[in-house]
């Protein structure tokens, strides 16, 4: 890990913008195009989840610093909102190339601060990069509508114009993808931005804004502040901020939605999940089990679209022993170690919470057929590791079913029919994602039409839509009415301005000069 840290510090372009005069290094703020040291007196330690060594300290930005970020964004809005659409598009063209060129360095930092494997960290960057690539189509995406001849000599047309200063608040589990769902969409529409990364994984954001500057984005268009509750409250309350994108837990999401909305802001809030995978007895067994294992335990289960709940229909439950065998073979290790399938969870507290939810399941009668709670990883004894864990015979009244576990734990339930599986899922409060595994098209069609969940996979375990669509989690997993990225994302970050104009035909400038004497 020491060598790992050094290699990151010495990167030429991708400075992570930390002040090394203090030890451990303090992450900087990014205000008006400059990386600045905070005058904060309170800090949050960021730990490498594989070792629990402190990687950096994140300042809790002062009120003056946060106000300076808003002032910079307000000033930049005047010119950025008038920059031509081609100018904004060109920044995105350059930005997507820089992200591609630096994907490995970004991934290394993500593994260091968040813990996921390097391969998975590259996927984290890639899924964000796809949003930036999509933003390059802004010349089509931001088109308005026209209707000529709404009355005699009268036409109407609408523009999609930016809102002003917008803000984003992100979670720890996707340090690159989720920031890239937010500020690129906002700024390509002509807005300016205040971004608060998760205080647990600030590094990827700092690299991403450095690349944005390199891509030609003017000073003040995107600003980064750090902190926790005070920074969140500042964003919810500051009158200059017009819209807030939030991704994270239910508790924070509901709070931010309410507080931001009360202050008249647009808020889109993506929250927790409990994603069910329905395994039909006619499914392709090999590929279904492979997909289930990857989707339940990949990223140590810390994905909002992790398939954390398996619903076996009829005889499919007989596949459980094979599922256990495959899950046992996964290699748990520090994320940068070659061959690791899953890394540590984010913190010792997260590990304890996950283990206590597993214990609650056992106490309530679930059968723990694979127990990863007491795993040790040689060389990383201080890491927050939990191995793949499977709870069978789970019922909907159990705490391990009702709560989002957010760790490498698969809870398995059994039902007799597809209708029962659909009822179970539709009764659950969350609506982020679900999947069915079947070889029968009619079964798949019935499932996709009856299920009340915003993102549905058919033989696809984690159906996160590409950015020509939007991330359409629903019910308890989402608050707001315009989803992230895609057309909905453009709608979120723009407002309509409709012009009705009259030019009378009788007023057309005469084209022939009058040579006769006027009478
Ligand atoms: P979190 O809510 O703890 O933190 C998210 C952000 O909110 C951080 O920037 C944090 O500083 C701030 N915050 C935390 N607690 C707060 C509070 N009480 N009041 C105001 N602000 C607060 O979430 P996390 O632990 O970083 O992320 C994991 C959660 O995010 C899981 O529940 C997961 O399902 C969810 N998530 C959802 C999606 C989605 O698209 N639906 C995607 C990723 C993660």
Boltz pocket constraint, residues with backbone or C-beta under 6 A from the ligand:
constraints:
  - pocket:
      binder: B
      contacts: [[A, 169], [A, 170], [A, 171], [A, 172], [A, 173], [A, 174], [A, 196], [A, 197], [A, 198], [A, 199], [A, 227], [A, 228], [A, 229], [A, 232], [A, 247], [A, 248], [A, 249], [A, 250], [A, 251], [A, 252], [A, 253], [A, 255], [A, 270], [A, 271], [A, 272], [A, 273], [A, 303], [A, 304], [A, 404], [A, 406], [A, 432], [A, 473], [A, 477]]
      max_distance: 6.0
